[in-house]
Amino acid sequence: MRTLIQLIIRNHRLVLFVLLEIIALSWLASTHAHPRGSLAKIGMEISTSWTGAVGRLIDYKNLKENNSSLLIDNARLRTENMSYRNLSTSGRLFNSGDSWTSTPAEIIRYSTSFKNNVLVANQGSLAGLQPGMGMLENGVLAGFITEVSANHSLVLPVIHLSTTWSVRLGYGGAIGILTWSGESIEYATLTDIPLSEHILPGDSVITSGFQGTFPSGILVGKVEELIVTKADEFQSVTIKLSADYKRIHYVEFLSKAGTLEIDSLLSTSSR
């Protein structure tokens, strides 16, 4: 007992501090309900943090499988929608006789900093892909296949100097040629639009369907700016591309029954 008293005397400052802390906490707990609630909330958050972390790890483990499943479902829904989207004034479908199908894939390599950018997809001839098939990124025009191997495809995107695209201003507007200037990967130029065509910023630009690579009505981009000079007979339009080449990953390739037959006829007639 004597030893305990001597220890308390030697550490009287520490003991006094502890006693005061106990008194203060007791008073706070008895007179303020909100701090008690806050402390309880913090405790609950700490106690459940480990469970949340484990759940996130499990979700991350299955993320690739879930993304692939969603990609396949999206491809199926988009191609089904292609047959019912465009209605003529008579109420009949423009493309009611078309039979477009799609094949999902992933872009595994790509470039965006060159004048002639290319992309590589992880599907090829074994998956039914062929040169000339169009590629969609998130449902919008993004490129077309130029070469295939058994398991890979080489894709030329819009941001390639040698590509040209037949597009239309809206569903009933003029048809023009879309090209890339080699500058920003977010913009392209639409040319050969008559001066009489009334164009406003924000107007949609869609595929015409004339190249056979895509059905008509696939979104390409939006009108950003008009370029007109007095000497021109046509006006040019700067288009903000809808395809996001900075984040391109999951894509789908389109094919249509009879396309090879039509291409063969066109090739024969041009000889």
QUILIN-V59070 format. One record per run of one state. SS is the DSSP state (A for helix, B for strand, O for the rest). FROM is the first residue (numbers start at 1). TO is the last residue. Records with the same first field share a line. If there is no record, write none. Layout:
SS=FROM-TO  FROM-TO
//
This chain:
O=1-1  11-11  32-32  62-62  83-86  88-92  94-99  111-115  122-124  128-133  138-139  149-152  161-164  170-174  180-186  195-203  208-218  228-233  242-249  257-258  270-271
A=2-10  12-31  33-61  63-82  125-127  259-269
B=87-87  93-93  100-110  116-121  134-137  140-148  153-160  165-169  175-179  187-194  204-207  219-227  234-241  250-256
//
